[in-house]
Amino acid sequence: MLGHPKAKPFGLTLVDKFVKWFAATPHPHKAFIGGNHDWVLQAMGAVEVRKVVDKYAQPGKLAYLEHQEAVLGPLKLFGSPNAHWGGHNDAFMCYQPDWSQITSKTHIVLTHMPPLLPADTPGVVQETSHGLVPAIKRSGALLSVSGHCHWAHGIFFSPNGGPPYVVASICGADWKGSESLKVGPTGARGDPEDRQNGGYNLYYPVLVCDLAIPGGPPSEDDRWNIAGLASSLPLSKSREITKKPALLFFGPPTDPDAVARLTPLFEKKFDVYHFDDANEAKAVIKKGTVTFACCVAKLGSTKNLGKTVVKALRKKNPNALIIIHSSTAMNNQGTQQYLIDAAKVNLFVDESTEDVMFNKINQQFL
């Protein structure tokens, strides 16, 4: 393809799909960078990637950063994919990045390579890239976020001061040989070694950091609910202020389009807690930190079933409105009867009958 000599068509399609999904998530300001696996982004180049961003996102809402800064709302960010190590995947390889480009008054520094990592001695950290930690401290950054080192997931602090250094890798450190991980967008993974090894599994929890940004609290337009978190943390100030009822939305990875489409609609009426893992949803229900007045659940798949979520919620809250959103359930009387018996499900809908769901919600939650 002209302009993308090393980017295969299915790689370009994946970038397009990712940006479309990322732009649709409810967070008001978002940024992303590449890493050592992202040959497609390197082959496309920043200009072409931003054309895809501009297709799906409003100006100032979503930024792709290739060793440069951006301002998103109240935040000034610096993002770089550059790293000086890798494996057989060495995209954006750079042995001496110019960290002087991290300027003063930067709020967040986003790098693929962690600036700090734990040393062999417990409780001791070591710098990984010459000049990166001093540049972050010099900028006055409030937060450093990185990835790459799956085994180092966590938050670290320099003994010489500076912000929290977050290694936000959410995949485990071991390759998995599952057949399901060997299937790429064309029926087989394009990289021979990836095809042999399979891929990484999702393993670590999401990390959440609240920052006090100069200029005061966010505006009403910037308030948002965190989607996809099995959070047992105290309710945020924005949730306390809104006083909306809480809705548990179980939308597993099998239907990401429905999650992206429905979450903003639910947020008009509820504080939405979205989960894509049934066990995480059940853990929050059981803990009782949040009283869910409503639940909308997809059926899910083997070992990640919405059926178990609604049963747990009904046991915890006999008065909750429980809705199953599933074309499978809509067309199977046996499944409906099972869920009515097991969890007293109030309503079954699919994509074509969502108006019935919203009418029911509006009637019950004036």
JOWO-V854768 format. One record per residue. SS is DSSP state (H for helix, E for strand, - for the rest). PHI is phi in whole degrees, 0 to 359 (999 if undefined). Layout:
SS|PHI, SS|PHI
This chain:
-|999, -|302, -|89, -|229, -|297, -|248, -|266, -|282, H|306, H|290, H|292, H|296, H|296, H|296, H|299, H|299, H|295, H|297, H|296, H|299, H|295, H|296, H|296, H|275, -|293, -|283, -|292, -|289, -|224, E|219, E|216, E|214, -|230, -|268, -|204, -|290, -|269, -|265, H|298, H|296, H|297, H|295, H|293, H|293, -|87, H|299, H|297, H|290, H|296, H|292, H|296, H|292, H|302, H|296, H|290, H|244, -|232, -|287, -|304, -|83, -|255, E|219, E|232, E|254, -|242, -|237, -|60, E|200, E|257, E|207, E|246, E|236, -|57, -|277, E|255, E|250, E|239, E|240, E|228, E|216, -|272, -|294, E|209, -|251, -|211, -|186, -|218, -|279, -|255, -|233, -|296, -|58, E|295, -|206, -|280, -|223, -|299, -|271, H|283, H|294, H|286, -|280, -|268, -|290, -|61, -|277, -|278, E|228, E|250, E|246, E|228, -|288, -|275, -|294, -|290, E|234, E|220, E|293, -|274, -|295, -|279, -|304, -|82, -|250, E|244, E|225, E|284, -|249, -|223, -|303, -|92, H|287, H|298, H|301, H|294, H|295, H|295, H|298, H|286, -|77, -|302, -|269, E|201, E|243, E|235, E|216, -|213, -|69, -|272, H|303, H|288, H|254, -|310, E|152, E|237, E|233, -|228, -|280, -|295, -|263, -|91, -|112, -|280, E|297, E|252, E|262, E|258, -|260, -|301, -|253, E|264, E|293, E|272, E|257, E|291, E|245, -|265, -|301, H|300, H|294, H|274, H|266, -|260, -|259, -|294, -|254, -|102, -|206, -|294, -|285, -|264, H|303, H|288, H|298, H|296, H|287, H|269, -|96, E|172, E|273, E|255, E|289, -|223, -|272, -|285, -|289, -|258, -|239, -|234, -|267, -|246, -|270, -|274, -|306, -|116, -|98, -|290, -|293, -|285, H|301, H|293, H|266, -|287, -|207, -|256, -|284, E|267, -|88, -|254, -|271, -|267, -|253, -|286, -|302, -|299, -|289, H|300, H|295, H|292, H|296, H|289, H|291, -|59, -|281, E|293, E|264, E|240, E|265, E|248, E|267, -|234, -|291, H|298, H|292, H|219, H|294, H|297, H|295, H|298, H|296, H|280, H|275, H|305, H|298, H|289, H|295, -|293, -|292, -|245, E|227, E|278, E|263, E|245, E|264, E|231, -|249, -|238, H|296, H|294, H|293, H|298, H|295, H|295, H|290, H|300, H|295, H|295, -|80, -|298, -|242, -|263, E|272, E|277, E|212, E|221, E|242, E|228, -|278, -|286, E|79, E|222, -|309, -|68, E|213, E|261, H|294, H|303, H|290, H|293, H|291, H|295, H|294, H|291, H|297, H|295, H|281, -|225, -|298, -|260, -|293, E|276, E|245, E|234, E|260, E|254, -|196, H|291, H|298, H|294, H|299, -|257, -|225, H|297, H|296, H|296, H|299, H|295, H|300, H|287, H|294, H|293, H|278, H|222, -|50, -|300, -|274, E|204, E|239, E|220, -|227, H|299, H|281, H|239, H|296, H|298, H|296, H|298, H|290, H|296, H|296, H|298, H|296, H|290, H|276, -|238, -|295
